[in-house]
Amino acid sequence: MPSHQLLLKVGSPIMMLRNLRPPKLCNGTRLTVKNLHPNIIEATILSGTSAGEDVFIPRIPLIPSDLPFEFKRLQFPVRLAFAMTINKAQGQSLNVAGIHLEPSCFSHGQLYVACSRVGNPKNLYIYAPNNTTNNVVYQNALK
C-alpha cells in the first residue's frame, strides 16, 4: 500500500505501483508529474516504448492485504521515485545512477543489476564504505 498522504509537485518523478493499462502504464513505469487535479494526475512517461507520451492516472480503490480486517480507500497508485530499490530498477534504463551500498547486496546478481542500468560507466556513481562491498554470487549458478 502506498502512503496515505502523497505530497506531489509539478515536475516530481513518480513510479507506478499497479498495472493500469499494460504495457503503457505498468508497475515500475517512471513518469514526471505534469499537472495535478483532485482525482487525476496528468503525467509524462519517462521510460519504455511510450516515452514522452502524456497520460492520466486516476485514483483507484486499493485494499491492503496485510491486515486482519478489510477496508478500501481511493488513492493514486504512484510513489515518488527520486530513489528506487535494486529490484524496482530491474528492466529500467537510466542515463545517470547512484548506487548506495552501505547496506550491502543480499541476493545473487543484485550488484550486476544495479550497475547494468546505466549504459555509460562514467555516469555510474557508487557509494560503498571503505570502498568495499560483498558481491553475493552463488557458485552453483556459474556451473
Residue, then its C-alpha position, 0 to 999 in steps of 0.5 A: m500500500p502506498s502512503h496515505q498522504l502523497l505530497l506531489k509537485v509539478g515536475s516530481p518523478i513518480m513510479m507506478l505501483r499497479n498495472l493500469r493499462p499494460p504495457k503503457l502504464c505498468n508497475g515500475t513505469r517512471l513518469t514526471v508529474k505534469n499537472l495535478h487535479p483532485n482525482i487525476i494526475e496528468a503525467t509524462i512517461l519517462s521510460g519504455t516504448s511510450a516515452g514522452e507520451d502524456v497520460f492520466i492516472p486516476r485514483i483507484p480503490l486499493i485494499p491492503s492485504d496485510l491486515p486482519f480486517e478489510f477496508k478500501r480507500l481511493q488513492f493514486p497508485v504512484r510513489l515518488a521515485f527520486a530513489m528506487t530499490i535494486n529490484k524496482a530498477q530491474g528492466q529500467s534504463l537510466n542515463v545517470a545512477g547512484i548506487h548506495l551500498e552501505p547496506s550491502c547486496f543480499s541476493h545473487g546478481q543484485l550488484y550486476v543489476a544495479c550497475s547494468r542500468v546505466g549504459n555509460p560507466k562514467n555516469l555510474y556513481i557508487y557509494a560503498p564504505n571503505n570502498t568495499t562491498n560483498n558481491v553475493v554470487y552463488q557458485n552453483a549458478l556459474k556451473 
